Amino acid sequence: MIENVVEFFRNLPAKLCSECGEKINEQHECYGNKCDGCMDPGKL
Ligand SMILES: [Zn+2]
């Protein structure tokens, strides 16, 4: 069952940065739709 869940997430389309189109690291999904490079460091 766990393998099915992993496969499910693996098949999801990668989120792309709304600024530069770079693929966003999924572990930062809480940041919204911008990559690390386009993220405003001041907001942290
Ligand atoms: Zn970006």
mmCIF file of the protein (N, C-alpha, C, O) and its ligand, coordinates in Angstrom:
data_MODEL
# 
_entry.id   MODEL 
# 
loop_
_entity.id 
_entity.type 
_entity.pdbx_number_of_molecules 
1 polymer     1 
2 non-polymer 1 
# 
_entity_poly.entity_id                      1 
_entity_poly.type                           'polypeptide(L)' 
_entity_poly.nstd_linkage                   no 
_entity_poly.nstd_monomer                   no 
_entity_poly.pdbx_seq_one_letter_code       MIENVVEFFRNLPAKLCSECGEKINEQHECYGNKCDGCMDPGKL 
_entity_poly.pdbx_seq_one_letter_code_can   MIENVVEFFRNLPAKLCSECGEKINEQHECYGNKCDGCMDPGKL 
_entity_poly.pdbx_strand_id                 A 
# 
loop_
_entity_poly_seq.entity_id 
_entity_poly_seq.num 
_entity_poly_seq.mon_id 
_entity_poly_seq.hetero 
1 1  MET n 
1 2  ILE n 
1 3  GLU n 
1 4  ASN n 
1 5  VAL n 
1 6  VAL n 
1 7  GLU n 
1 8  PHE n 
1 9  PHE n 
1 10 ARG n 
1 11 ASN n 
1 12 LEU n 
1 13 PRO n 
1 14 ALA n 
1 15 LYS n 
1 16 LEU n 
1 17 CYS n 
1 18 SER n 
1 19 GLU n 
1 20 CYS n 
1 21 GLY n 
1 22 GLU n 
1 23 LYS n 
1 24 ILE n 
1 25 ASN n 
1 26 GLU n 
1 27 GLN n 
1 28 HIS n 
1 29 GLU n 
1 30 CYS n 
1 31 TYR n 
1 32 GLY n 
1 33 ASN n 
1 34 LYS n 
1 35 CYS n 
1 36 ASP n 
1 37 GLY n 
1 38 CYS n 
1 39 MET n 
1 40 ASP n 
1 41 PRO n 
1 42 GLY n 
1 43 LYS n 
1 44 LEU n 
# 
loop_
_struct_asym.id 
_struct_asym.entity_id 
A 1 
B 2 
# 
loop_
_chem_comp.id 
_chem_comp.type 
_chem_comp.mon_nstd_flag 
ALA 'L-peptide linking' y 
ARG 'L-peptide linking' y 
ASN 'L-peptide linking' y 
ASP 'L-peptide linking' y 
CYS 'L-peptide linking' y 
GLN 'L-peptide linking' y 
GLU 'L-peptide linking' y 
GLY 'peptide linking'   y 
HIS 'L-peptide linking' y 
ILE 'L-peptide linking' y 
LEU 'L-peptide linking' y 
LYS 'L-peptide linking' y 
MET 'L-peptide linking' y 
PHE 'L-peptide linking' y 
PRO 'L-peptide linking' y 
SER 'L-peptide linking' y 
TYR 'L-peptide linking' y 
VAL 'L-peptide linking' y 
ZN  non-polymer         . 
# 
_pdbx_entity_nonpoly.entity_id   2 
_pdbx_entity_nonpoly.name        ? 
_pdbx_entity_nonpoly.comp_id     ZN 
# 
_pdbx_nonpoly_scheme.asym_id         B 
_pdbx_nonpoly_scheme.entity_id       2 
_pdbx_nonpoly_scheme.mon_id          ZN 
_pdbx_nonpoly_scheme.ndb_seq_num     1 
_pdbx_nonpoly_scheme.pdb_seq_num     101 
_pdbx_nonpoly_scheme.auth_seq_num    101 
_pdbx_nonpoly_scheme.pdb_mon_id      ZN 
_pdbx_nonpoly_scheme.auth_mon_id     ZN 
_pdbx_nonpoly_scheme.pdb_strand_id   A 
_pdbx_nonpoly_scheme.pdb_ins_code    . 
# 
loop_
_atom_site.group_PDB 
_atom_site.id 
_atom_site.type_symbol 
_atom_site.label_atom_id 
_atom_site.label_alt_id 
_atom_site.label_comp_id 
_atom_site.label_asym_id 
_atom_site.label_entity_id 
_atom_site.label_seq_id 
_atom_site.pdbx_PDB_ins_code 
_atom_site.Cartn_x 
_atom_site.Cartn_y 
_atom_site.Cartn_z 
_atom_site.occupancy 
_atom_site.B_iso_or_equiv 
_atom_site.pdbx_formal_charge 
_atom_site.auth_seq_id 
_atom_site.auth_comp_id 
_atom_site.auth_asym_id 
_atom_site.auth_atom_id 
_atom_site.pdbx_PDB_model_num 
ATOM   1   N  N  . MET A 1 1  ? 0.838  -1.206 0.000   1.00 0.00 ? 1   MET A N  1 
ATOM   2   C  CA . MET A 1 1  ? 0.000  0.000  0.000   1.00 0.00 ? 1   MET A CA 1 
ATOM   3   C  C  . MET A 1 1  ? 0.867  1.248  0.000   1.00 0.00 ? 1   MET A C  1 
ATOM   4   O  O  . MET A 1 1  ? 0.591  2.202  -0.727  1.00 0.00 ? 1   MET A O  1 
ATOM   5   N  N  . ILE A 1 2  ? 1.908  1.242  0.809   1.00 0.00 ? 2   ILE A N  1 
ATOM   6   C  CA . ILE A 1 2  ? 2.785  2.416  0.890   1.00 0.00 ? 2   ILE A CA 1 
ATOM   7   C  C  . ILE A 1 2  ? 3.427  2.680  -0.466  1.00 0.00 ? 2   ILE A C  1 
ATOM   8   O  O  . ILE A 1 2  ? 3.585  3.832  -0.870  1.00 0.00 ? 2   ILE A O  1 
ATOM   9   N  N  . GLU A 1 3  ? 3.789  1.628  -1.155  1.00 0.00 ? 3   GLU A N  1 
ATOM   10  C  CA . GLU A 1 3  ? 4.422  1.805  -2.455  1.00 0.00 ? 3   GLU A CA 1 
ATOM   11  C  C  . GLU A 1 3  ? 3.466  2.492  -3.431  1.00 0.00 ? 3   GLU A C  1 
ATOM   12  O  O  . GLU A 1 3  ? 3.893  3.270  -4.284  1.00 0.00 ? 3   GLU A O  1 
ATOM   13  N  N  . ASN A 1 4  ? 2.194  2.204  -3.302  1.00 0.00 ? 4   ASN A N  1 
ATOM   14  C  CA . ASN A 1 4  ? 1.222  2.850  -4.184  1.00 0.00 ? 4   ASN A CA 1 
ATOM   15  C  C  . ASN A 1 4  ? 1.179  4.347  -3.918  1.00 0.00 ? 4   ASN A C  1 
ATOM   16  O  O  . ASN A 1 4  ? 1.060  5.145  -4.849  1.00 0.00 ? 4   ASN A O  1 
ATOM   17  N  N  . VAL A 1 5  ? 1.276  4.726  -2.660  1.00 0.00 ? 5   VAL A N  1 
ATOM   18  C  CA . VAL A 1 5  ? 1.251  6.150  -2.318  1.00 0.00 ? 5   VAL A CA 1 
ATOM   19  C  C  . VAL A 1 5  ? 2.479  6.843  -2.879  1.00 0.00 ? 5   VAL A C  1 
ATOM   20  O  O  . VAL A 1 5  ? 2.387  7.941  -3.428  1.00 0.00 ? 5   VAL A O  1 
ATOM   21  N  N  . VAL A 1 6  ? 3.619  6.204  -2.740  1.00 0.00 ? 6   VAL A N  1 
ATOM   22  C  CA . VAL A 1 6  ? 4.857  6.778  -3.274  1.00 0.00 ? 6   VAL A CA 1 
ATOM   23  C  C  . VAL A 1 6  ? 4.753  6.942  -4.774  1.00 0.00 ? 6   VAL A C  1 
ATOM   24  O  O  . VAL A 1 6  ? 5.162  7.959  -5.334  1.00 0.00 ? 6   VAL A O  1 
ATOM   25  N  N  . GLU A 1 7  ? 4.209  5.942  -5.409  1.00 0.00 ? 7   GLU A N  1 
ATOM   26  C  CA . GLU A 1 7  ? 4.054  6.000  -6.856  1.00 0.00 ? 7   GLU A CA 1 
ATOM   27  C  C  . GLU A 1 7  ? 3.106  7.124  -7.257  1.00 0.00 ? 7   GLU A C  1 
ATOM   28  O  O  . GLU A 1 7  ? 3.301  7.791  -8.273  1.00 0.00 ? 7   GLU A O  1 
ATOM   29  N  N  . PHE A 1 8  ? 2.091  7.315  -6.450  1.00 0.00 ? 8   PHE A N  1 
ATOM   30  C  CA . PHE A 1 8  ? 1.114  8.373  -6.725  1.00 0.00 ? 8   PHE A CA 1 
ATOM   31  C  C  . PHE A 1 8  ? 1.791  9.733  -6.731  1.00 0.00 ? 8   PHE A C  1 
ATOM   32  O  O  . PHE A 1 8  ? 1.609  10.521 -7.659  1.00 0.00 ? 8   PHE A O  1 
ATOM   33  N  N  . PHE A 1 9  ? 2.572  10.006 -5.691  1.00 0.00 ? 9   PHE A N  1 
ATOM   34  C  CA . PHE A 1 9  ? 3.233  11.304 -5.605  1.00 0.00 ? 9   PHE A CA 1 
ATOM   35  C  C  . PHE A 1 9  ? 4.289  11.447 -6.683  1.00 0.00 ? 9   PHE A C  1 
ATOM   36  O  O  . PHE A 1 9  ? 4.526  12.541 -7.196  1.00 0.00 ? 9   PHE A O  1 
ATOM   37  N  N  . ARG A 1 10 ? 4.923  10.329 -7.022  1.00 0.00 ? 10  ARG A N  1 
ATOM   38  C  CA . ARG A 1 10 ? 5.971  10.375 -8.031  1.00 0.00 ? 10  ARG A CA 1 
ATOM   39  C  C  . ARG A 1 10 ? 5.396  10.731 -9.394  1.00 0.00 ? 10  ARG A C  1 
ATOM   40  O  O  . ARG A 1 10 ? 6.084  11.297 -10.244 1.00 0.00 ? 10  ARG A O  1 
ATOM   41  N  N  . ASN A 1 11 ? 4.138  10.395 -9.589  1.00 0.00 ? 11  ASN A N  1 
ATOM   42  C  CA . ASN A 1 11 ? 3.522  10.659 -10.889 1.00 0.00 ? 11  ASN A CA 1 
ATOM   43  C  C  . ASN A 1 11 ? 2.889  12.041 -10.964 1.00 0.00 ? 11  ASN A C  1 
ATOM   44  O  O  . ASN A 1 11 ? 2.454  12.471 -12.032 1.00 0.00 ? 11  ASN A O  1 
ATOM   45  N  N  . LEU A 1 12 ? 2.838  12.729 -9.841  1.00 0.00 ? 12  LEU A N  1 
ATOM   46  C  CA . LEU A 1 12 ? 2.276  14.065 -9.860  1.00 0.00 ? 12  LEU A CA 1 
ATOM   47  C  C  . LEU A 1 12 ? 3.177  14.990 -10.671 1.00 0.00 ? 12  LEU A C  1 
ATOM   48  O  O  . LEU A 1 12 ? 4.401  14.868 -10.627 1.00 0.00 ? 12  LEU A O  1 
ATOM   49  N  N  . PRO A 1 13 ? 2.576  15.905 -11.404 1.00 0.00 ? 13  PRO A N  1 
ATOM   50  C  CA . PRO A 1 13 ? 3.380  16.873 -12.148 1.00 0.00 ? 13  PRO A CA 1 
ATOM   51  C  C  . PRO A 1 13 ? 4.117  17.783 -11.183 1.00 0.00 ? 13  PRO A C  1 
ATOM   52  O  O  . PRO A 1 13 ? 3.569  18.205 -10.165 1.00 0.00 ? 13  PRO A O  1 
ATOM   53  N  N  . ALA A 1 14 ? 5.357  18.078 -11.512 1.00 0.00 ? 14  ALA A N  1 
ATOM   54  C  CA . ALA A 1 14 ? 6.162  18.923 -10.637 1.00 0.00 ? 14  ALA A CA 1 
ATOM   55  C  C  . ALA A 1 14 ? 5.619  20.345 -10.640 1.00 0.00 ? 14  ALA A C  1 
ATOM   56  O  O  . ALA A 1 14 ? 5.214  20.876 -11.675 1.00 0.00 ? 14  ALA A O  1 
ATOM   57  N  N  . LYS A 1 15 ? 5.620  20.940 -9.468  1.00 0.00 ? 15  LYS A N  1 
ATOM   58  C  CA . LYS A 1 15 ? 5.212  22.340 -9.415  1.00 0.00 ? 15  LYS A CA 1 
ATOM   59  C  C  . LYS A 1 15 ? 6.335  23.207 -9.968  1.00 0.00 ? 15  LYS A C  1 
ATOM   60  O  O  . LYS A 1 15 ? 7.513  22.963 -9.709  1.00 0.00 ? 15  LYS A O  1 
ATOM   61  N  N  . LEU A 1 16 ? 5.955  24.203 -10.718 1.00 0.00 ? 16  LEU A N  1 
ATOM   62  C  CA . LEU A 1 16 ? 6.951  25.081 -11.323 1.00 0.00 ? 16  LEU A CA 1 
ATOM   63  C  C  . LEU A 1 16 ? 6.846  26.470 -10.726 1.00 0.00 ? 16  LEU A C  1 
ATOM   64  O  O  . LEU A 1 16 ? 5.761  26.961 -10.414 1.00 0.00 ? 16  LEU A O  1 
ATOM   65  N  N  . CYS A 1 17 ? 8.007  27.086 -10.578 1.00 0.00 ? 17  CYS A N  1 
ATOM   66  C  CA . CYS A 1 17 ? 8.069  28.433 -10.021 1.00 0.00 ? 17  CYS A CA 1 
ATOM   67  C  C  . CYS A 1 17 ? 7.292  29.404 -10.908 1.00 0.00 ? 17  CYS A C  1 
ATOM   68  O  O  . CYS A 1 17 ? 7.433  29.380 -12.131 1.00 0.00 ? 17  CYS A O  1 
ATOM   69  N  N  . SER A 1 18 ? 6.490  30.240 -10.304 1.00 0.00 ? 18  SER A N  1 
ATOM   70  C  CA . SER A 1 18 ? 5.703  31.200 -11.075 1.00 0.00 ? 18  SER A CA 1 
ATOM   71  C  C  . SER A 1 18 ? 6.575  32.338 -11.587 1.00 0.00 ? 18  SER A C  1 
ATOM   72  O  O  . SER A 1 18 ? 6.155  33.115 -12.444 1.00 0.00 ? 18  SER A O  1 
ATOM   73  N  N  . GLU A 1 19 ? 7.788  32.431 -11.058 1.00 0.00 ? 19  GLU A N  1 
ATOM   74  C  CA . GLU A 1 19 ? 8.691  33.506 -11.475 1.00 0.00 ? 19  GLU A CA 1 
ATOM   75  C  C  . GLU A 1 19 ? 9.600  33.083 -12.616 1.00 0.00 ? 19  GLU A C  1 
ATOM   76  O  O  . GLU A 1 19 ? 9.661  33.748 -13.650 1.00 0.00 ? 19  GLU A O  1 
ATOM   77  N  N  . CYS A 1 20 ? 10.313 31.965 -12.425 1.00 0.00 ? 20  CYS A N  1 
ATOM   78  C  CA . CYS A 1 20 ? 11.334 31.571 -13.401 1.00 0.00 ? 20  CYS A CA 1 
ATOM   79  C  C  . CYS A 1 20 ? 11.022 30.239 -14.066 1.00 0.00 ? 20  CYS A C  1 
ATOM   80  O  O  . CYS A 1 20 ? 11.716 29.847 -15.004 1.00 0.00 ? 20  CYS A O  1 
ATOM   81  N  N  . GLY A 1 21 ? 9.995  29.534 -13.602 1.00 0.00 ? 21  GLY A N  1 
ATOM   82  C  CA . GLY A 1 21 ? 9.635  28.272 -14.227 1.00 0.00 ? 21  GLY A CA 1 
ATOM   83  C  C  . GLY A 1 21 ? 10.475 27.105 -13.747 1.00 0.00 ? 21  GLY A C  1 
ATOM   84  O  O  . GLY A 1 21 ? 10.377 26.003 -14.286 1.00 0.00 ? 21  GLY A O  1 
ATOM   85  N  N  . GLU A 1 22 ? 11.293 27.338 -12.746 1.00 0.00 ? 22  GLU A N  1 
ATOM   86  C  CA . GLU A 1 22 ? 12.126 26.277 -12.190 1.00 0.00 ? 22  GLU A CA 1 
ATOM   87  C  C  . GLU A 1 22 ? 11.252 25.307 -11.405 1.00 0.00 ? 22  GLU A C  1 
ATOM   88  O  O  . GLU A 1 22 ? 10.241 25.699 -10.822 1.00 0.00 ? 22  GLU A O  1 
ATOM   89  N  N  . LYS A 1 23 ? 11.651 24.030 -11.396 1.00 0.00 ? 23  LYS A N  1 
ATOM   90  C  CA . LYS A 1 23 ? 10.903 23.056 -10.624 1.00 0.00 ? 23  LYS A CA 1 
ATOM   91  C  C  . LYS A 1 23 ? 11.067 23.349 -9.144  1.00 0.00 ? 23  LYS A C  1 
ATOM   92  O  O  . LYS A 1 23 ? 12.171 23.598 -8.659  1.00 0.00 ? 23  LYS A O  1 
ATOM   93  N  N  . ILE A 1 24 ? 9.947  23.315 -8.437  1.00 0.00 ? 24  ILE A N  1 
ATOM   94  C  CA . ILE A 1 24 ? 9.979  23.641 -7.011  1.00 0.00 ? 24  ILE A CA 1 
ATOM   95  C  C  . ILE A 1 24 ? 10.195 22.382 -6.187  1.00 0.00 ? 24  ILE A C  1 
ATOM   96  O  O  . ILE A 1 24 ? 9.562  21.354 -6.432  1.00 0.00 ? 24  ILE A O  1 
ATOM   97  N  N  . ASN A 1 25 ? 11.071 22.464 -5.231  1.00 0.00 ? 25  ASN A N  1 
ATOM   98  C  CA . ASN A 1 25 ? 11.307 21.350 -4.315  1.00 0.00 ? 25  ASN A CA 1 
ATOM   99  C  C  . ASN A 1 25 ? 10.043 21.123 -3.498  1.00 0.00 ? 25  ASN A C  1 
ATOM   100 O  O  . ASN A 1 25 ? 9.552  22.033 -2.830  1.00 0.00 ? 25  ASN A O  1 
ATOM   101 N  N  . GLU A 1 26 ? 9.523  19.907 -3.557  1.00 0.00 ? 26  GLU A N  1 
ATOM   102 C  CA . GLU A 1 26 ? 8.233  19.618 -2.929  1.00 0.00 ? 26  GLU A CA 1 
ATOM   103 C  C  . GLU A 1 26 ? 8.225  19.843 -1.430  1.00 0.00 ? 26  GLU A C  1 
ATOM   104 O  O  . GLU A 1 26 ? 7.170  20.075 -0.839  1.00 0.00 ? 26  GLU A O  1 
ATOM   105 N  N  . GLN A 1 27 ? 9.390  19.774 -0.813  1.00 0.00 ? 27  GLN A N  1 
ATOM   106 C  CA . GLN A 1 27 ? 9.420  19.940 0.643   1.00 0.00 ? 27  GLN A CA 1 
ATOM   107 C  C  . GLN A 1 27 ? 9.150  21.383 1.038   1.00 0.00 ? 27  GLN A C  1 
ATOM   108 O  O  . GLN A 1 27 ? 8.959  21.698 2.213   1.00 0.00 ? 27  GLN A O  1 
ATOM   109 N  N  . HIS A 1 28 ? 9.138  22.264 0.024   1.00 0.00 ? 28  HIS A N  1 
ATOM   110 C  CA . HIS A 1 28 ? 8.881  23.671 0.310   1.00 0.00 ? 28  HIS A CA 1 
ATOM   111 C  C  . HIS A 1 28 ? 7.493  24.081 -0.160  1.00 0.00 ? 28  HIS A C  1 
ATOM   112 O  O  . HIS A 1 28 ? 7.246  25.256 -0.431  1.00 0.00 ? 28  HIS A O  1 
ATOM   113 N  N  . GLU A 1 29 ? 6.592  23.116 -0.256  1.00 0.00 ? 29  GLU A N  1 
ATOM   114 C  CA . GLU A 1 29 ? 5.279  23.412 -0.810  1.00 0.00 ? 29  GLU A CA 1 
ATOM   115 C  C  . GLU A 1 29 ? 4.536  24.476 -0.006  1.00 0.00 ? 29  GLU A C  1 
ATOM   116 O  O  . GLU A 1 29 ? 3.669  25.162 -0.547  1.00 0.00 ? 29  GLU A O  1 
ATOM   117 N  N  . CYS A 1 30 ? 4.858  24.619 1.262   1.00 0.00 ? 30  CYS A N  1 
ATOM   118 C  CA . CYS A 1 30 ? 4.174  25.585 2.105   1.00 0.00 ? 30  CYS A CA 1 
ATOM   119 C  C  . CYS A 1 30 ? 4.543  27.012 1.706   1.00 0.00 ? 30  CYS A C  1 
ATOM   120 O  O  . CYS A 1 30 ? 3.866  27.963 2.098   1.00 0.00 ? 30  CYS A O  1 
ATOM   121 N  N  . TYR A 1 31 ? 5.601  27.160 0.936   1.00 0.00 ? 31  TYR A N  1 
ATOM   122 C  CA . TYR A 1 31 ? 6.042  28.496 0.543   1.00 0.00 ? 31  TYR A CA 1 
ATOM   123 C  C  . TYR A 1 31 ? 5.183  29.080 -0.565  1.00 0.00 ? 31  TYR A C  1 
ATOM   124 O  O  . TYR A 1 31 ? 5.218  30.287 -0.808  1.00 0.00 ? 31  TYR A O  1 
ATOM   125 N  N  . GLY A 1 32 ? 4.410  28.230 -1.243  1.00 0.00 ? 32  GLY A N  1 
ATOM   126 C  CA . GLY A 1 32 ? 3.603  28.741 -2.331  1.00 0.00 ? 32  GLY A CA 1 
ATOM   127 C  C  . GLY A 1 32 ? 4.113  28.239 -3.657  1.00 0.00 ? 32  GLY A C  1 
ATOM   128 O  O  . GLY A 1 32 ? 4.462  27.065 -3.783  1.00 0.00 ? 32  GLY A O  1 
ATOM   129 N  N  . ASN A 1 33 ? 4.163  29.100 -4.643  1.00 0.00 ? 33  ASN A N  1 
ATOM   130 C  CA . ASN A 1 33 ? 4.536  28.624 -5.981  1.00 0.00 ? 33  ASN A CA 1 
ATOM   131 C  C  . ASN A 1 33 ? 5.771  29.325 -6.519  1.00 0.00 ? 33  ASN A C  1 
ATOM   132 O  O  . ASN A 1 33 ? 5.848  29.639 -7.707  1.00 0.00 ? 33  ASN A O  1 
ATOM   133 N  N  . LYS A 1 34 ? 6.739  29.571 -5.641  1.00 0.00 ? 34  LYS A N  1 
ATOM   134 C  CA . LYS A 1 34 ? 8.010  30.135 -6.095  1.00 0.00 ? 34  LYS A CA 1 
ATOM   135 C  C  . LYS A 1 34 ? 9.150  29.253 -5.603  1.00 0.00 ? 34  LYS A C  1 
ATOM   136 O  O  . LYS A 1 34 ? 9.067  28.646 -4.535  1.00 0.00 ? 34  LYS A O  1 
ATOM   137 N  N  . CYS A 1 35 ? 10.226 29.191 -6.407  1.00 0.00 ? 35  CYS A N  1 
ATOM   138 C  CA . CYS A 1 35 ? 11.365 28.370 -6.032  1.00 0.00 ? 35  CYS A CA 1 
ATOM   139 C  C  . CYS A 1 35 ? 12.218 29.108 -4.995  1.00 0.00 ? 35  CYS A C  1 
ATOM   140 O  O  . CYS A 1 35 ? 11.971 30.270 -4.671  1.00 0.00 ? 35  CYS A O  1 
ATOM   141 N  N  . ASP A 1 36 ? 13.223 28.399 -4.489  1.00 0.00 ? 36  ASP A N  1 
ATOM   142 C  CA . ASP A 1 36 ? 14.094 28.996 -3.475  1.00 0.00 ? 36  ASP A CA 1 
ATOM   143 C  C  . ASP A 1 36 ? 14.743 30.281 -3.986  1.00 0.00 ? 36  ASP A C  1 
ATOM   144 O  O  . ASP A 1 36 ? 14.899 31.254 -3.249  1.00 0.00 ? 36  ASP A O  1 
ATOM   145 N  N  . GLY A 1 37 ? 15.121 30.258 -5.283  1.00 0.00 ? 37  GLY A N  1 
ATOM   146 C  CA . GLY A 1 37 ? 15.833 31.404 -5.846  1.00 0.00 ? 37  GLY A CA 1 
ATOM   147 C  C  . GLY A 1 37 ? 14.955 32.645 -5.937  1.00 0.00 ? 37  GLY A C  1 
ATOM   148 O  O  . GLY A 1 37 ? 15.455 33.766 -5.848  1.00 0.00 ? 37  GLY A O  1 
ATOM   149 N  N  . CYS A 1 38 ? 13.658 32.453 -6.113  1.00 0.00 ? 38  CYS A N  1 
ATOM   150 C  CA . CYS A 1 38 ? 12.750 33.584 -6.292  1.00 0.00 ? 38  CYS A CA 1 
ATOM   151 C  C  . CYS A 1 38 ? 12.025 33.934 -4.999  1.00 0.00 ? 38  CYS A C  1 
ATOM   152 O  O  . CYS A 1 38 ? 11.313 34.935 -4.924  1.00 0.00 ? 38  CYS A O  1 
ATOM   153 N  N  . MET A 1 39 ? 12.212 33.110 -3.998  1.00 0.00 ? 39  MET A N  1 
ATOM   154 C  CA . MET A 1 39 ? 11.552 33.365 -2.728  1.00 0.00 ? 39  MET A CA 1 
ATOM   155 C  C  . MET A 1 39 ? 12.118 34.646 -2.102  1.00 0.00 ? 39  MET A C  1 
ATOM   156 O  O  . MET A 1 39 ? 13.313 34.926 -2.192  1.00 0.00 ? 39  MET A O  1 
ATOM   157 N  N  . ASP A 1 40 ? 11.249 35.395 -1.482  1.00 0.00 ? 40  ASP A N  1 
ATOM   158 C  CA . ASP A 1 40 ? 11.714 36.599 -0.808  1.00 0.00 ? 40  ASP A CA 1 
ATOM   159 C  C  . ASP A 1 40 ? 12.218 36.210 0.566   1.00 0.00 ? 40  ASP A C  1 
ATOM   160 O  O  . ASP A 1 40 ? 11.424 35.821 1.422   1.00 0.00 ? 40  ASP A O  1 
ATOM   161 N  N  . PRO A 1 41 ? 13.525 36.306 0.801   1.00 0.00 ? 41  PRO A N  1 
ATOM   162 C  CA . PRO A 1 41 ? 14.097 35.907 2.091   1.00 0.00 ? 41  PRO A CA 1 
ATOM   163 C  C  . PRO A 1 41 ? 13.567 36.759 3.232   1.00 0.00 ? 41  PRO A C  1 
ATOM   164 O  O  . PRO A 1 41 ? 13.591 36.341 4.390   1.00 0.00 ? 41  PRO A O  1 
ATOM   165 N  N  . GLY A 1 42 ? 13.103 37.918 2.916   1.00 0.00 ? 42  GLY A N  1 
ATOM   166 C  CA . GLY A 1 42 ? 12.606 38.807 3.973   1.00 0.00 ? 42  GLY A CA 1 
ATOM   167 C  C  . GLY A 1 42 ? 11.327 38.301 4.611   1.00 0.00 ? 42  GLY A C  1 
ATOM   168 O  O  . GLY A 1 42 ? 10.989 38.674 5.735   1.00 0.00 ? 42  GLY A O  1 
ATOM   169 N  N  . LYS A 1 43 ? 10.600 37.424 3.864   1.00 0.00 ? 43  LYS A N  1 
ATOM   170 C  CA . LYS A 1 43 ? 9.327  36.928 4.390   1.00 0.00 ? 43  LYS A CA 1 
ATOM   171 C  C  . LYS A 1 43 ? 9.515  35.864 5.453   1.00 0.00 ? 43  LYS A C  1 
ATOM   172 O  O  . LYS A 1 43 ? 8.599  35.555 6.215   1.00 0.00 ? 43  LYS A O  1 
ATOM   173 N  N  . LEU A 1 44 ? 10.733 35.301 5.495   1.00 0.00 ? 44  LEU A N  1 
ATOM   174 C  CA . LEU A 1 44 ? 10.983 34.281 6.512   1.00 0.00 ? 44  LEU A CA 1 
ATOM   175 C  C  . LEU A 1 44 ? 11.237 34.979 7.830   1.00 0.00 ? 44  LEU A C  1 
ATOM   176 O  O  . LEU A 1 44 ? 11.473 34.320 8.842   1.00 0.00 ? 44  LEU A O  1 
HETATM 177 ZN ZN . ZN  B 2 .  ? 12.065 30.774 -9.398  1.00 0.00 2 101 ZN  A ZN 1 
# 
